[in-house]
Amino acid sequence: MIDPFGRDITYLRVSVTDRCDFRCTYCMAEDTTFLPKADLLSLEELDRLCSAFVAKGVRRLRLTGGEPLVRKNVMWLVERLGRHLKSGALDELTMTTNGSQLARHAEALAAAGVRRINVSIDTLDESKFARITRWGRLQQVLEGVAAALSAGLKVKINMVALRGENENEIIPMIEWAHSQGMDLTLIETMPMGDVEDRLENYLPLSLVRTALAQRFTLSDISDRTAGPARYVHIAETGGRLGFITPMTHNFCGSCNRGRPARTGPLYMWPGPGAGADLRGPLRASTDDVLLDVAIDEAIGRKPKGHDFVIDRRRRGPAVSRPMSLTGG
């Protein structure tokens, strides 16, 4: 699958649910109304959808949400997709999670062929964690991380950098993650969805890197993990630090991703615009002829980039669609 700009689409981020047991302030409103469960693609349909993409050349699958592990029987889907790892058709099956359900699912994830996961933790301060996530408990997440490491999963911590909220905790987070053998990736907040105003919390990671260079020895490295992070090695800790910078350093030129949402649209970028309908073709027949045509048409419309801007003159989000719908 080659898009109009010559990019080979080999990576699929699949939103299996819009639901989450947290309400992170930068991700979704506290009073979010979720879609009826009947509107979601079934797990069987998600398996068929992912398998169609694998047959067309996707080599990496990431399950996201919302929070993927709150979807009932989601481990059935993980185990089914694991067959593509065994056949060699798929290189990697991964997951992004808030960690709340990891303690009871970590061993099953590893048994299904998952080798690494991303866990979102923005602070190690319990009260601040509760404030940012609204409903989350830090200790529960840390127990999930410990369970994942014990199960042999490689864990990367994702931290959204928030000015005035957790910017002073970046160094402690680096030291904690690296002491546990985990990478840490810092992420700029994105102007998506009707959530709390990001203008005061937006923290350019270019400034963060400059500040970190006063404390640590940072060396650019060429390591990639299929996603948009760019990594440095920190001599003092021996670990890797990633930067995901959709605002200060647009990485769209190398984008190799598609994002099927849990109701069937395929978003070829996180920016504005309607997704290509895959649910209709998926349900129209038992073979994948119509589905393949719809996928090819969507790939042919993939834009060059998202062109997000955080503008203090414009108070609303750049994109009304929340990241939890697009696939976080």
Disulfide bonds with the S-S distance in Angstrom:
none
